[in-house]
Amino acid sequence: GAEEPSMEAEAQELPLGCGGEGGSPAAGRSPEGEGRRGPLQASVSNGGDAESGKELVELKVIWNKNKYDVKFCLDSTGAELKQKIHSLTGLPPAMQKVMFKGLLPEDKTLREIKVTNGAKIMVVGSTINDVLAVNTPKEAAQQEVKAEENKKEPLCRQKQHRKVLDKGKPDDVMPSVKGVQERLPTVPLSGMYNKSGGKVRLTFKLEQDQLWIGTKERTEKLPMGSIKNVVSEPIEGHEDYHMMAFQLGPTEASYYWVYWVPTQYVDAIKDTVLGKWQYF
């Protein structure tokens, strides 16, 4: 005659990511009521799980200025941790970039990548609603800029750009691979000029959602969301390199120009800056 437990109560009793059940969105939630919370925490220690023999590790998950203290199974994979993050944040796994000493591999366990107690797990990504809210005005601005460009002569023939391009390739220009698209390298993109003819490098800080533009004098740290559009065009006579601009404001005066960008990284730069990398 006892009342059957509700679906919510059953979900709350699932273990914290061990034994393949960590991917459930309900996994790891604290049961309601102080009476049940005590026994659940008491069964977890830094050494292991007394009931199931599964070893747990304490993590600090940081996303969008929010911090979550999580106890998770050391023998669970990165993919299972993404499911746990989904249950905490509502951020779908496909839109997460999880960082621990680089991009967290989905097919390896936390033990294999040497995650220890107190480790900080950085999560970058936006919910679907956030992406729609940010990308809609960016796409409109992109279309306006493209329409304006079609009315003009090629960028590389314009006087303001010729004075830089006529200097030729920088001595330390990065090798280009024509007809190939590659991911951004783990090192900064260097060996390029800015509109003043000075050397410039680009560093993509995904864990901070920032683009760092560095010169000899200083480094500008730009939030990705502040970049309204990215314009690029192959350099005539050197089609394996592009000239590229980051639109930081409503007018052309706000464009930050970079010259001699290797063609294989152009699409990756655009996808990263405009937020499309979040879908991969």
KOLDO-989010 format. One record per residue: residue number from 1; residue in three letters; x, y, z of N, C-alpha, C in turn. Coordinates in steps of 0.001 Angstrom, whole numbers. Layout:
residues N
{NUM 'ALA' {X Y Z} {X Y Z} {X Y Z}}
...
This chain:
residues 280
{1 'GLY' {804 -1212 0} {0 0 0} {836 1262 0}}
{2 'ALA' {2205 1123 -28} {3051 2306 5} {2954 3042 -1326}}
{3 'GLU' {3044 4340 -1226} {2958 5173 -2441} {4218 4985 -3278}}
{4 'GLU' {4030 4784 -4600} {5185 4590 -5466} {5950 5891 -5588}}
{5 'PRO' {7322 5829 -5651} {8115 7067 -5775} {7866 7734 -7123}}
{6 'SER' {7928 9028 -7125} {7726 9782 -8364} {8943 9640 -9259}}
{7 'MET' {8795 10036 -10557} {9904 9989 -11496} {11032 10886 -11035}}
{8 'GLU' {10666 12039 -10452} {11702 12984 -9997} {12505 12383 -8861}}
{9 'ALA' {11799 11683 -7938} {12507 11082 -6806} {13451 10003 -7290}}
{10 'GLU' {13030 9201 -8295} {13903 8168 -8815} {15140 8767 -9454}}
{11 'ALA' {14991 9870 -10181} {16121 10503 -10858} {17124 11029 -9858}}
{12 'GLN' {16627 11531 -8705} {17532 12110 -7721} {18393 11054 -7057}}
{13 'GLU' {18000 9783 -7106} {18749 8745 -6430} {19818 8129 -7313}}
{14 'LEU' {19993 8630 -8573} {21019 8085 -9436} {22390 8467 -8917}}
{15 'PRO' {23429 7620 -9132} {24774 7941 -8657} {25372 9098 -9419}}
{16 'LEU' {26490 9670 -8903} {27092 10869 -9441} {28048 10550 -10581}}
{17 'GLY' {27548 10099 -11701} {28381 9964 -12874} {29160 8666 -12967}}
{18 'CYS' {29002 7730 -12050} {29747 6475 -12101} {28906 5391 -12748}}
{19 'GLY' {29580 4372 -13239} {28892 3194 -13780} {28089 3492 -15016}}
{20 'GLY' {28469 4568 -15760} {27801 4851 -17028} {26537 5636 -16880}}
{21 'GLU' {26111 6005 -15641} {24851 6724 -15474} {25066 8207 -15248}}
{22 'GLY' {26351 8659 -15332} {26626 10070 -15092} {26098 10971 -16182}}
{23 'GLY' {25745 10385 -17352} {25275 11217 -18436} {23853 11674 -18267}}
{24 'SER' {23089 11104 -17301} {21707 11512 -17114} {21640 12931 -16623}}
{25 'PRO' {20768 13775 -17189} {20661 15155 -16729} {20323 15250 -15261}}
{26 'ALA' {19682 14180 -14694} {19328 14253 -13282} {20454 13775 -12383}}
{27 'ALA' {21517 13181 -12988} {22566 12603 -12163} {23282 13669 -11380}}
{28 'GLY' {23529 13395 -10100} {24329 14299 -9291} {23550 15366 -8600}}
{29 'ARG' {22212 15448 -8806} {21451 16477 -8114} {21269 16095 -6651}}
{30 'SER' {21323 17070 -5779} {21138 16799 -4360} {19680 16528 -4081}}
{31 'PRO' {19356 15480 -3305} {17950 15218 -2964} {17383 16357 -2154}}
{32 'GLU' {16087 16551 -2277} {15449 17613 -1518} {15336 17203 -61}}
{33 'GLY' {15525 18188 810} {15373 17916 2241} {16699 17645 2879}}
{34 'GLU' {16939 18254 4014} {18207 18091 4706} {18391 16666 5209}}
{35 'GLY' {17279 15964 5467} {17370 14630 6028} {18091 13661 5109}}
{36 'ARG' {17940 13825 3768} {18566 12891 2833} {19912 13379 2362}}
{37 'ARG' {20161 14692 2434} {21403 15224 1923} {22594 14704 2719}}
{38 'GLY' {22432 14564 4038} {23533 14122 4884} {24076 12758 4486}}
{39 'PRO' {23242 11722 4383} {23745 10387 4033} {24428 10341 2679}}
{40 'LEU' {23915 11136 1669} {24517 11121 341} {25946 11646 407}}
{41 'GLN' {26165 12773 1098} {27492 13335 1192} {28401 12477 2052}}
{42 'ALA' {27840 11821 3029} {28656 11007 3919} {29246 9805 3189}}
{43 'SER' {28601 9356 2110} {29100 8188 1397} {30198 8550 423}}
{44 'VAL' {30543 9843 313} {31553 10298 -638} {32770 10767 131}}
{45 'SER' {33948 10338 -272} {35176 10807 352} {36203 11071 -725}}
{46 'ASN' {37327 11644 -342} {38371 11918 -1323} {38985 10631 -1860}}
{47 'GLY' {38868 9562 -1085} {39484 8316 -1515} {38614 7502 -2444}}
{48 'GLY' {37312 7470 -2207} {36455 6658 -3062} {35060 6563 -2513}}
{49 'ASP' {34206 5874 -3236} {32813 5705 -2874} {32679 4394 -2103}}
{50 'ALA' {32288 4508 -845} {32271 3321 15} {31272 2288 -466}}
{51 'GLU' {30195 2718 -1114} {29151 1772 -1488} {29481 1050 -2791}}
{52 'SER' {29928 1786 -3788} {30118 1186 -5099} {31579 932 -5429}}
{53 'GLY' {32495 1423 -4604} {33911 1245 -4881} {34426 2159 -5975}}
{54 'LYS' {33622 3133 -6416} {34035 4067 -7456} {34734 5261 -6826}}
{55 'GLU' {35880 5630 -7376} {36635 6750 -6830} {36118 8065 -7416}}
{56 'LEU' {35851 9029 -6551} {35329 10323 -6972} {36393 11397 -6837}}
{57 'VAL' {36209 12464 -7595} {37112 13600 -7537} {36282 14866 -7432}}
{58 'GLU' {36757 15830 -6659} {36044 17096 -6477} {36508 18093 -7537}}
{59 'LEU' {35545 18666 -8267} {35833 19594 -9360} {35175 20942 -9097}}
{60 'LYS' {35779 21974 -9664} {35151 23294 -9689} {34853 23617 -11150}}
{61 'VAL' {33581 23551 -11507} {33156 23827 -12879} {32780 25308 -12976}}
{62 'ILE' {33419 26011 -13910} {33209 27454 -14058} {32635 27722 -15437}}
{63 'TRP' {31466 28355 -15453} {30813 28696 -16726} {30044 29997 -16561}}
{64 'ASN' {30305 30940 -17462} {29524 32177 -17521} {29461 32874 -16155}}
{65 'LYS' {30621 32968 -15490} {30768 33620 -14182} {30078 32852 -13052}}
{66 'ASN' {29595 31663 -13338} {29003 30812 -12305} {29973 29694 -11951}}
{67 'LYS' {30013 29320 -10680} {30891 28257 -10213} {30056 27139 -9591}}
{68 'TYR' {30401 25909 -9926} {29688 24747 -9406} {30697 23781 -8783}}
{69 'ASP' {30444 23371 -7555} {31251 22345 -6906} {30643 20985 -7229}}
{70 'VAL' {31429 20130 -7866} {30911 18855 -8369} {31813 17719 -7899}}
{71 'LYS' {31205 16620 -7461} {31935 15386 -7203} {31594 14405 -8318}}
{72 'PHE' {32652 13921 -8993} {32414 13135 -10203} {33359 11939 -10235}}
{73 'CYS' {32929 10886 -10908} {33682 9644 -10951} {34945 9795 -11802}}
{74 'LEU' {36089 9408 -11232} {37362 9515 -11944} {37395 8648 -13196}}
{75 'ASP' {36630 7582 -13223} {36654 6672 -14361} {35563 6964 -15380}}
{76 'SER' {34885 8120 -15232} {33925 8561 -16240} {34662 9341 -17322}}
{77 'THR' {34088 9386 -18506} {34741 10027 -19646} {34390 11509 -19730}}
{78 'GLY' {35110 12193 -20618} {34815 13600 -20864} {33407 13796 -21394}}
{79 'ALA' {32916 12836 -22206} {31552 12930 -22732} {30533 12855 -21603}}
{80 'GLU' {30799 12002 -20607} {29884 11892 -19469} {29934 13151 -18603}}
{81 'LEU' {31115 13748 -18502} {31216 15007 -17755} {30408 16098 -18454}}
{82 'LYS' {30406 16099 -19788} {29597 17078 -20521} {28109 16915 -20202}}
{83 'GLN' {27668 15690 -20058} {26271 15454 -19694} {25991 16006 -18302}}
{84 'LYS' {26949 15832 -17403} {26790 16377 -16056} {26716 17897 -16100}}
{85 'ILE' {27566 18514 -16909} {27546 19973 -17060} {26210 20428 -17638}}
{86 'HIS' {25666 19633 -18555} {24351 19938 -19116} {23297 19999 -18017}}
{87 'SER' {23351 19036 -17084} {22359 19003 -16010} {22507 20199 -15068}}
{88 'LEU' {23735 20733 -14966} {23980 21881 -14081} {23606 23203 -14726}}
{89 'THR' {23931 23353 -16007} {23853 24654 -16661} {22747 24770 -17706}}
{90 'GLY' {22248 23639 -18208} {21302 23683 -19317} {21983 23856 -20660}}
{91 'LEU' {23325 23852 -20665} {24091 24039 -21893} {24254 22691 -22599}}
{92 'PRO' {23709 22509 -23811} {23797 21211 -24493} {25246 20808 -24726}}
{93 'PRO' {25571 19517 -24607} {26952 19061 -24812} {27550 19499 -26143}}
{94 'ALA' {26736 19516 -27206} {27257 19884 -28521} {27692 21339 -28590}}
{95 'MET' {27233 22150 -27633} {27577 23578 -27636} {28574 23903 -26528}}
{96 'GLN' {29174 22890 -25935} {30152 23097 -24860} {31572 22979 -25393}}
{97 'LYS' {32444 23864 -24921} {33889 23668 -25041} {34399 23552 -23621}}
{98 'VAL' {34835 22366 -23243} {35268 22094 -21875} {36793 22076 -21845}}
{99 'MET' {37370 22886 -20980} {38815 23079 -20964} {39415 22568 -19660}}
{100 'PHE' {40424 21691 -19786} {41278 21294 -18669} {42650 20998 -19262}}
{101 'LYS' {43576 21929 -19069} {44901 21826 -19701} {44745 21651 -21203}}
{102 'GLY' {43893 22462 -21788} {43538 22310 -23189} {42125 21770 -23312}}
{103 'LEU' {41730 21443 -24536} {40388 20939 -24781} {40234 19543 -24188}}
{104 'LEU' {39186 19352 -23387} {38960 18069 -22710} {38562 17001 -23729}}
{105 'PRO' {39321 15886 -23827} {38939 14812 -24769} {37702 14073 -24271}}
{106 'GLU' {36765 13815 -25177} {35523 13168 -24781} {35691 11670 -24553}}
{107 'ASP' {36682 11052 -25212} {36792 9597 -25165} {37722 9097 -24062}}
{108 'LYS' {38335 9993 -23313} {39241 9582 -22244} {38597 9838 -20890}}
{109 'THR' {39014 9058 -19901} {38479 9247 -18558} {39225 10361 -17852}}
{110 'LEU' {38619 10854 -16771} {39264 11899 -15989} {40560 11392 -15369}}
{111 'ARG' {40598 10118 -15057} {41822 9543 -14494} {42946 9555 -15534}}
{112 'GLU' {42597 9242 -16782} {43616 9178 -17837} {44247 10530 -18123}}
{113 'ILE' {43477 11607 -17977} {44046 12934 -18236} {44514 13602 -16948}}
{114 'LYS' {44593 12792 -15854} {45208 13213 -14602} {44474 14381 -13934}}
{115 'VAL' {43152 14286 -13886} {42354 15254 -13135} {42483 14917 -11649}}
{116 'THR' {42731 15939 -10831} {42915 15734 -9393} {41888 16547 -8613}}
{117 'ASN' {41789 16279 -7316} {40866 17015 -6453} {41119 18516 -6538}}
{118 'GLY' {40040 19290 -6617} {40138 20737 -6680} {40405 21285 -8063}}
{119 'ALA' {40469 20428 -9090} {40761 20882 -10452} {39672 21829 -10952}}
{120 'LYS' {40096 22855 -11691} {39157 23804 -12285} {38838 23377 -13708}}
{121 'ILE' {37566 23251 -13996} {37090 22886 -15327} {36403 24105 -15926}}
{122 'MET' {36995 24672 -16978} {36425 25850 -17630} {35483 25407 -18750}}
{123 'VAL' {34305 26022 -18785} {33316 25699 -19815} {32996 26971 -20601}}
{124 'VAL' {33117 26878 -21913} {32790 27996 -22797} {31645 27572 -23694}}
{125 'GLY' {30666 28441 -23859} {29538 28124 -24718} {28311 28906 -24292}}
{126 'SER' {27348 28991 -25179} {26121 29735 -24913} {24916 28841 -25180}}
{127 'THR' {23848 29088 -24457} {22611 28360 -24713} {22054 28786 -26072}}
{128 'ILE' {21120 28010 -26579} {20547 28314 -27895} {19921 29703 -27909}}
{129 'ASN' {19221 30063 -26843} {18593 31390 -26786} {19634 32496 -26812}}
{130 'ASP' {20758 32302 -26089} {21813 33309 -26090} {22429 33468 -27469}}
{131 'VAL' {22653 32331 -28155} {23255 32392 -29478} {22352 33144 -30454}}
{132 'LEU' {21059 32851 -30397} {20127 33542 -31296} {20104 35034 -31017}}
{133 'ALA' {20151 35410 -29742} {20096 36821 -29378} {21328 37565 -29848}}
{134 'VAL' {22503 36896 -29812} {23753 37561 -30187} {23972 37538 -31687}}
{135 'ASN' {23682 36389 -32335} {24042 36231 -33735} {23106 36952 -34691}}
{136 'THR' {21865 37177 -34293} {20936 37838 -35215} {21414 39220 -35633}}
{137 'PRO' {21784 40131 -34702} {22301 41419 -35145} {23634 41299 -35875}}
{138 'LYS' {24482 40309 -35503} {25750 40136 -36199} {25519 39756 -37656}}
{139 'GLU' {24553 38858 -37904} {24286 38429 -39271} {23747 39586 -40107}}
{140 'ALA' {22902 40427 -39506} {22376 41588 -40221} {23505 42538 -40583}}
{141 'ALA' {24418 42776 -39636} {25552 43669 -39903} {26446 43093 -40987}}
{142 'GLN' {26608 41766 -40971} {27448 41112 -41967} {26875 41286 -43368}}
{143 'GLN' {25567 41160 -43487} {24933 41321 -44797} {25069 42760 -45301}}
{144 'GLU' {24943 43729 -44394} {25075 45127 -44796} {26484 45427 -45287}}
{145 'VAL' {27467 44909 -44574} {28852 45151 -44969} {29145 44500 -46311}}
{146 'LYS' {28632 43282 -46512} {28886 42576 -47768} {28268 43323 -48946}}
{147 'ALA' {27067 43862 -48761} {26422 44626 -49832} {27222 45883 -50171}}
{148 'GLU' {27777 46512 -49139} {28579 47714 -49359} {29880 47380 -50080}}
{149 'GLU' {30459 46239 -49765} {31717 45828 -50390} {31547 45581 -51883}}
{150 'ASN' {30372 45035 -52250} {30135 44720 -53656} {30124 45956 -54543}}
{151 'LYS' {29894 47123 -53948} {29849 48367 -54720} {31238 48940 -54960}}
{152 'LYS' {32239 48406 -54287} {33572 48989 -54344} {34520 48099 -55139}}
{153 'GLU' {35682 48664 -55463} {36721 47884 -56104} {37304 46898 -55085}}
{154 'PRO' {38018 45876 -55548} {38610 44903 -54609} {39427 45607 -53531}}
{155 'LEU' {39350 45089 -52335} {40018 45727 -51197} {41513 45866 -51419}}
{156 'CYS' {42121 44815 -51981} {43574 44837 -52104} {44076 45866 -53116}}
{157 'ARG' {43178 46489 -53919} {43589 47532 -54859} {43413 48930 -54281}}
{158 'GLN' {42755 49031 -53156} {42525 50341 -52561} {43821 50901 -51978}}
{159 'LYS' {43952 52203 -52068} {45209 52870 -51722} {45638 52588 -50290}}
{160 'GLN' {44685 52601 -49349} {45044 52418 -47946} {45654 51046 -47678}}
{161 'HIS' {45279 50052 -48499} {45808 48716 -48320} {47075 48468 -49145}}
{162 'ARG' {47183 49154 -50283} {48344 48958 -51152} {49630 49368 -50450}}
{163 'LYS' {49572 50403 -49612} {50809 50865 -48964} {51362 49812 -48006}}
{164 'VAL' {50484 48918 -47524} {50950 47826 -46665} {51335 46615 -47518}}
{165 'LEU' {50487 46256 -48472} {50739 45072 -49285} {51984 45210 -50145}}
{166 'ASP' {52290 46449 -50569} {53471 46658 -51413} {54772 46394 -50670}}
{167 'LYS' {54715 46284 -49363} {55913 45925 -48593} {56302 44472 -48825}}
{168 'GLY' {55341 43685 -49345} {55580 42266 -49555} {55321 41469 -48297}}
{169 'LYS' {55592 40168 -48384} {55346 39291 -47251} {56325 39590 -46113}}
{170 'PRO' {55847 39499 -44874} {56776 39603 -43742} {57804 38467 -43797}}
{171 'ASP' {58983 38727 -43256} {60049 37717 -43280} {59642 36447 -42533}}
{172 'ASP' {58834 36614 -41484} {58448 35463 -40660} {57011 35025 -40909}}
{173 'VAL' {56505 35291 -42138} {55133 34909 -42453} {54949 33405 -42271}}
{174 'MET' {53770 32998 -41764} {53500 31580 -41546} {53231 30883 -42881}}
{175 'PRO' {53607 29615 -43018} {53347 28884 -44266} {51844 28799 -44538}}
{176 'SER' {51494 28825 -45818} {50087 28713 -46199} {49859 27395 -46920}}
{177 'VAL' {48618 26901 -46830} {48231 25673 -47518} {46956 25980 -48298}}
{178 'LYS' {47095 26189 -49583} {45966 26599 -50403} {45009 25439 -50624}}
{179 'GLY' {43695 25738 -50584} {42679 24732 -50844} {42388 23809 -49677}}
{180 'VAL' {42887 24162 -48493} {42687 23335 -47306} {42161 24211 -46176}}
{181 'GLN' {41231 23668 -45391} {40744 24354 -44199} {41260 23622 -42967}}
{182 'GLU' {41879 24371 -42066} {42435 23771 -40861} {41883 24456 -39621}}
{183 'ARG' {41923 23719 -38493} {41571 24329 -37222} {42645 25323 -36812}}
{184 'LEU' {42279 26220 -35905} {43274 27158 -35407} {44377 26402 -34675}}
{185 'PRO' {45631 26800 -34889} {46714 26123 -34169} {46682 26487 -32687}}
{186 'THR' {47389 25708 -31887} {47428 25975 -30435} {48334 27142 -30099}}
{187 'VAL' {49158 27578 -31060} {50035 28735 -30845} {49415 29953 -31527}}
{188 'PRO' {49808 31180 -31122} {49262 32381 -31770} {49598 32418 -33259}}
{189 'LEU' {48712 33037 -34045} {49002 33297 -35455} {49890 34536 -35514}}
{190 'SER' {51052 34419 -36149} {52004 35523 -36175} {52506 35740 -37595}}
{191 'GLY' {53511 36628 -37743} {54078 36892 -39055} {53127 37640 -39969}}
{192 'MET' {52338 38586 -39393} {51383 39368 -40180} {51603 40851 -39906}}
{193 'TYR' {51049 41697 -40782} {51106 43148 -40611} {49741 43688 -40213}}
{194 'ASN' {49725 44847 -39512} {48486 45605 -39330} {48482 46772 -40297}}
{195 'LYS' {47488 47644 -40206} {47351 48711 -41208} {48473 49736 -41142}}
{196 'SER' {49228 49750 -40040} {50363 50655 -39924} {51647 50029 -40442}}
{197 'GLY' {51562 48774 -40864} {52744 48083 -41356} {53567 47462 -40246}}
{198 'GLY' {53033 47464 -39021} {53729 46853 -37899} {53359 45386 -37762}}
{199 'LYS' {54234 44619 -37127} {53974 43203 -36924} {52818 43015 -35935}}
{200 'VAL' {51984 42001 -36196} {50827 41735 -35347} {50646 40228 -35219}}
{201 'ARG' {50137 39798 -34073} {49826 38387 -33853} {48424 38277 -33267}}
{202 'LEU' {47764 37161 -33529} {46412 36914 -33046} {46426 35686 -32139}}
{203 'THR' {45890 35856 -30933} {45801 34752 -29977} {44340 34562 -29607}}
{204 'PHE' {43827 33354 -29778} {42418 33070 -29520} {42295 32386 -28159}}
{205 'LYS' {41801 33130 -27173} {41642 32635 -25807} {40210 32115 -25645}}
{206 'LEU' {39984 30868 -26059} {38630 30326 -26062} {38068 30205 -24658}}
{207 'GLU' {38929 29861 -23691} {38431 29696 -22330} {37967 31013 -21722}}
{208 'GLN' {38448 32149 -22281} {38030 33467 -21808} {37102 34157 -22800}}
{209 'ASP' {36821 33488 -23925} {35975 34056 -24979} {36525 35408 -25438}}
{210 'GLN' {37843 35456 -25672} {38506 36693 -26058} {39446 36461 -27244}}
{211 'LEU' {39637 37543 -28024} {40667 37592 -29059} {41715 38598 -28607}}
{212 'TRP' {42965 38156 -28525} {44059 39052 -28149} {44799 39459 -29416}}
{213 'ILE' {44874 40779 -29668} {45608 41314 -30805} {46873 41954 -30250}}
{214 'GLY' {48008 41339 -30551} {49261 41782 -29953} {50187 42446 -30956}}
{215 'THR' {50777 43563 -30555} {51814 44238 -31332} {53042 44404 -30435}}
{216 'LYS' {54070 45013 -30969} {55282 45245 -30187} {55002 46148 -29002}}
{217 'GLU' {54043 47076 -29180} {53767 48067 -28143} {52809 47552 -27069}}
{218 'ARG' {51777 46805 -27457} {50774 46404 -26474} {49921 45258 -27008}}
{219 'THR' {49061 44736 -26123} {48128 43672 -26490} {46706 44112 -26159}}
{220 'GLU' {45838 44114 -27164} {44426 44443 -26968} {43658 43143 -26727}}
{221 'LYS' {42877 43105 -25643} {42087 41926 -25305} {40616 42215 -25601}}
{222 'LEU' {40113 41644 -26698} {38761 41952 -27169} {37803 40800 -26863}}
{223 'PRO' {36681 41062 -26187} {35651 40022 -26048} {35115 39646 -27425}}
{224 'MET' {34919 38358 -27649} {34400 37914 -28951} {33077 38609 -29293}}
{225 'GLY' {32249 38834 -28278} {30953 39443 -28523} {31020 40878 -29002}}
{226 'SER' {32178 41546 -28830} {32312 42938 -29258} {32668 43049 -30737}}
{227 'ILE' {32995 41916 -31373} {33370 41925 -32790} {32125 41674 -33622}}
{228 'LYS' {31702 42675 -34378} {30428 42621 -35081} {30491 41820 -36378}}
{229 'ASN' {31675 41758 -36985} {31789 41066 -38265} {33260 40839 -38575}}
{230 'VAL' {33520 39922 -39504} {34883 39679 -39985} {34855 39737 -41507}}
{231 'VAL' {35707 40573 -42100} {35798 40731 -43549} {37132 40161 -44005}}
{232 'SER' {37140 39419 -45113} {38408 38912 -45632} {38364 38877 -47150}}
{233 'GLU' {39559 38897 -47755} {39672 38839 -49209} {41053 38307 -49569}}
{234 'PRO' {41147 37395 -50556} {42479 36937 -50991} {43291 38107 -51549}}
{235 'ILE' {44587 38046 -51358} {45480 39075 -51880} {45830 38730 -53322}}
{236 'GLU' {45558 39631 -54241} {45810 39370 -55663} {47282 39050 -55895}}
{237 'GLY' {47497 37962 -56619} {48861 37523 -56879} {49418 36636 -55785}}
{238 'HIS' {48734 36607 -54646} {49137 35759 -53512} {47873 35179 -52883}}
{239 'GLU' {47099 34461 -53685} {45780 34017 -53233} {45825 33030 -52077}}
{240 'ASP' {47005 32529 -51742} {47118 31638 -50594} {47219 32410 -49279}}
{241 'TYR' {47131 33743 -49372} {47076 34595 -48185} {45913 35574 -48312}}
{242 'HIS' {45372 35982 -47158} {44237 36897 -47139} {44588 38165 -46362}}
{243 'MET' {43840 39216 -46669} {43764 40381 -45797} {42432 40276 -45062}}
{244 'MET' {42423 40674 -43811} {41252 40422 -42967} {41037 41604 -42043}}
{245 'ALA' {39753 41893 -41743} {39429 42982 -40822} {38403 42516 -39809}}
{246 'PHE' {38595 42967 -38561} {37640 42717 -37485} {36861 44001 -37231}}
{247 'GLN' {35537 43941 -37398} {34702 45124 -37243} {34376 45331 -35767}}
{248 'LEU' {34904 46420 -35196} {34733 46692 -33772} {33696 47777 -33496}}
{249 'GLY' {33173 48398 -34550} {32185 49462 -34385} {31361 49611 -35645}}
{250 'PRO' {30517 50650 -35723} {29586 50777 -36854} {30198 51323 -38140}}
{251 'THR' {31382 51919 -38091} {31958 52550 -39285} {33241 51841 -39701}}
{252 'GLU' {33717 52179 -40921} {34943 51568 -41425} {36154 51969 -40596}}
{253 'ALA' {36084 53108 -39955} {37203 53547 -39113} {37441 52612 -37942}}
{254 'SER' {36433 51812 -37632} {36555 50893 -36492} {37097 49526 -36898}}
{255 'TYR' {37419 49333 -38185} {37939 48048 -38642} {39408 47912 -38233}}
{256 'TYR' {39749 46736 -37701} {41164 46449 -37421} {41660 45493 -38508}}
{257 'TRP' {42590 45986 -39348} {43042 45228 -40508} {44285 44410 -40180}}
{258 'VAL' {44308 43193 -40721} {45457 42297 -40590} {45759 41736 -41985}}
{259 'TYR' {47052 41730 -42354} {47446 41312 -43697} {48360 40086 -43639}}
{260 'TRP' {48245 39242 -44683} {49036 38029 -44839} {48600 36940 -43849}}
{261 'VAL' {47280 36731 -43790} {46713 35648 -42997} {46716 34379 -43852}}
{262 'PRO' {47336 33286 -43410} {47341 32050 -44204} {45918 31577 -44490}}
{263 'THR' {45668 31230 -45750} {44298 30938 -46188} {43663 29771 -45451}}
{264 'GLN' {44458 28802 -44980} {43866 27619 -44346} {43208 27930 -43004}}
{265 'TYR' {43511 29109 -42421} {42946 29456 -41115} {41798 30466 -41205}}
{266 'VAL' {41508 30969 -42398} {40527 32053 -42544} {39149 31632 -42043}}
{267 'ASP' {38651 30482 -42483} {37316 30039 -42067} {37268 29759 -40568}}
{268 'ALA' {38328 29180 -40029} {38365 28883 -38589} {38332 30168 -37772}}
{269 'ILE' {39018 31210 -38245} {39000 32495 -37547} {37587 33071 -37542}}
{270 'LYS' {36932 33055 -38700} {35572 33602 -38795} {34613 32831 -37893}}
{271 'ASP' {34679 31502 -37955} {33768 30691 -37146} {33993 30914 -35658}}
{272 'THR' {35250 31060 -35262} {35563 31264 -33846} {35081 32621 -33359}}
{273 'VAL' {35397 33666 -34094} {35055 35024 -33663} {33549 35260 -33692}}
{274 'LEU' {32873 34718 -34706} {31437 34951 -34839} {30593 33944 -34065}}
{275 'GLY' {31245 33046 -33340} {30511 32147 -32452} {30043 30857 -33067}}
{276 'LYS' {30310 30603 -34357} {29790 29399 -34998} {30502 28150 -34509}}
{277 'TRP' {31733 28309 -33943} {32453 27140 -33416} {31680 26453 -32313}}
{278 'GLN' {30717 27143 -31690} {29992 26546 -30581} {29136 25371 -31027}}
{279 'TYR' {28864 25266 -32331} {28018 24172 -32805} {28815 22926 -33116}}
{280 'PHE' {30138 22979 -33066} {30962 21845 -33484} {31421 21055 -32288}}
